[in-house]
Amino acid sequence: MNRPRIAITVGDPAGIGPEIVMQALEDQEVLAASRPLVVGDLGVLEQAKAFCRSHGKIRVVAEPADANYISGTVDLIDLGNVEVDSLKMGVVSGLGGQAAFEYIEKAVELASSKKVDAIATGPINKESLKAAKVDFIGHTEILAALTGVDEPLTMFQVHSMRVFFLSRHVPLREACELVTKDRVLTYIRRCSEALQELGEAEGILAVAGLNPHSGEHGLFGDEEVKQIEPAVQEARRQGYRVAGPVPADSVFTQAHQGKYSAVLSLYHDQGHIATKTLDFEKTISITLGLPFLRTSVDHGTAFDIAGTGKASAVSMKEAIFLAANYVRKG
């Protein structure tokens, strides 16, 4: 029983989350790597089972310790919070948003009490959260509020490439204004510490450049000269293994080839485009700095194909694998 126990939330019940969870848990490799425990609704899971022609038996349990974690059975903590006849697949609704929020709440409760080792989350929908009057824009903000953590750290992983983000959901103009010496230095520290917690402290963290060719010594912008380079130099004086600024048009390829253990991306799309172009389905979001590890698919609810059985479970499986692997390394 050395397989880590992973709580898996199904996300918005009107999206593809329930389907990809059911598909993922039919994979014997997932069961070999982890003890998966679904947090969701029995009716929603039974419906998803029909959508994707799954043969797994759903077994409702009250506590993680009650689950069997065996092939052919999906262990479920059933919140009973969805009337399936009222659920319209592929449609934004307060019902879906509220249910998705409650699944996260329950998973956080289980992880915080050490009843599970990590969380892997299915996709939620921002509009559905809003319709439910859930006052958060996404998973990271919800997790921060539920755990009392001020600013969790987001890392993407695709294959062996890891990418951190200096800023997330802010306008590009504001993201550029956030590229300051103090903030970059703080994030170098935080990212280095996160890599150490993940057992990946031996490599070098690269800080991406902001401007074309990292500004060419001030020819194309001075953020590198005035903000990024001083932060990198100070971090080195403090003993951190860091390089940069490295031009953004090459740093991600170099990281993928193994030159760097991770990259600090300076704004949302800089890192998103690099990771998702490399392998969209296997790009996984990892939230660090919480009392527990959280991984997630990095795609949406795909309302356009929800209920058709066409959704791929590759990302869901990868999220579970990564959660289990990092728990074992920790």
KOLTORLO-766554 format. One record per residue (C-alpha): residue in one letter; x, y, z. Coordinates in steps of 0.2 Angstrom, whole numbers, plus 5000, padded with zeros to 4 digits. Layout:
N
AXYZ
...
This chain:
330
M500050005000
N501450124996
R500450204982
P500050384987
R498250414990
I497650554977
A495950644979
I495250674962
T493950814959
V492850794944
G492650974940
D491151054933
P489850914931
A489250994915
G490950974907
I492050834902
G492850814919
P491750664925
E492050574908
I493950594909
V494050544927
M493050384923
Q494250344908
A495850384918
L495350264931
E495150124919
D497050134915
Q498050004925
E499550114926
V498550244935
L498050114948
A499850044949
A500550224953
S499150284965
R497650254976
P496350364967
L494850424976
V493550524967
V492650674975
G491050704965
D489250654963
L488650474961
G487250524948
V488550624938
L489850484938
E488550354932
Q488050474918
A489850494913
K490150314914
A488750294901
F489450434890
C491150354888
R490650174889
S491650144905
H491449964913
G492050024930
K490949994945
I490650144956
R490850114975
V490350244987
V491350265003
A491250385017
E493150395021
P494750375011
A495150225023
D493550135017
A494050124999
N494749974991
Y495850054977
I495749904966
S495549874947
G493749884940
T493149994954
V493050174956
D493050234974
L491950384976
I491550504990
D489850554985
L489250734989
G487550704982
N487450884976
V486850874958
E485150834952
V485650754936
D483950784928
S484150964930
L485950964923
K486151024905
M487750954898
G488951084890
V487951234897
V488551364910
S487551354926
G487651404944
L487251214948
G488851164940
G489851304947
Q489251274965
A489551084963
A491251104957
F491751224971
E491051094984
Y492150954976
I493651064979
E493151104997
K492950925001
A494650874993
V495551015002
E494750955019
L495350775015
A497150835011
S497250965025
S496850825037
K498150705029
K496850585024
V497450595006
D499250635000
A498850754986
I497450824975
A497250804956
T495850924950
G494750914935
P494251064925
I493051204931
N492251344922
K492451524927
E490751574921
S489851444930
L490751494946
K490151664943
A488351604940
A488451514957
K489051674965
V490751594970
D491851744971
F493451664964
I494151664947
G494951494947
H495651344956
T497251444963
E496151574971
I494951454979
L496451344985
A497251504993
A495651555002
L495251375008
T497051355015
G497451535021
V498951545009
D499251715003
E499951674986
P500251494980
L501551464967
T501051394950
M502151284940
F501851194923
Q502651034919
V502650954902
H503850804900
S505350854910
M505151044907
R504551154922
V503951324920
F503551454934
F502551614932
L502951784939
S501151834936
R499551744930
H497851824926
V498252004924
P498252114908
L499852114899
R500252294902
E500052264921
A501152104919
C502552204912
E502452334926
L502552184939
V504352144932
T505252224946
K506952184954
D506052144971
R504752034963
V505951944952
L507151914967
T505651854978
Y505151724964
I506851664961
R506851614980
R505151544980
C505451444964
S507151374970
E506351324987
A504851244977
L506051144967
Q506951084982
E505351024990
L505050924974
G506750844975
E507350944960
A508651064968
E510151014959
G509851104942
I509851284937
L508351404937
A508351514921
V507451684921
A506651724904
G506951884896
L505452004894
N505952104878
P506552034861
H508351964863
S508252004882
G508252194877
E509952184868
H510752284883
G509452414883
L509152434864
F507352354865
G506852404882
D507752424899
E506852304910
E508252174909
V509552294913
K508652384927
Q507652254935
I508052074930
E509952064929
P510052154946
A508852024954
V509851874946
Q511451944952
E510851974970
A510051794970
R511751724965
R512551824979
Q511351734991
G511851564985
Y510451524972
R510751434956
V510051544943
A510451604926
G509751754916
P508951844909
V508951714895
P508051764878
A506251694879
D506451634861
S507751504866
V507651474885
F506151354884
T507051244871
Q508551244882
A507551194897
H506751054887
Q508450994882
G509050984900
K510051134902
Y508951214915
S507851124928
A506551254927
V506151424919
L505351574927
S504151644914
L503851834916
Y501951834911
H500551714908
D500651674889
Q502551674888
G502551514897
H500851444892
I501251454874
A502951364876
T502251224886
K500651194877
T501551194860
L502751064866
D501250944871
F499551014875
E498850864883
K500250824894
T500451004901
I500050994919
S499751134931
I500551114949
T500051224963
L501451234976
G501651324993
L500051245000
P499951125014
F499850985001
L500250954983
R498950994970
T499050944951
S497750984938
V497350964919
D497751124910
H496251124899
G494551184901
T492851104903
A492651084884
F490751114884
D490651084865
I491050904867
A490450864885
G489350714885
T489950644869
G491250524875
K492550614864
A493650694877
S495350624880
A495950574897
V497750594893
S497950754904
M496950684918
K498050534919
E499650634918
A499050744932
I498750594943
F500450524938
L501350684943
A500450704959
A500950524964
N502750534958
Y503050694967
V502250634983
R503450484983
K504950594980
G504450704994
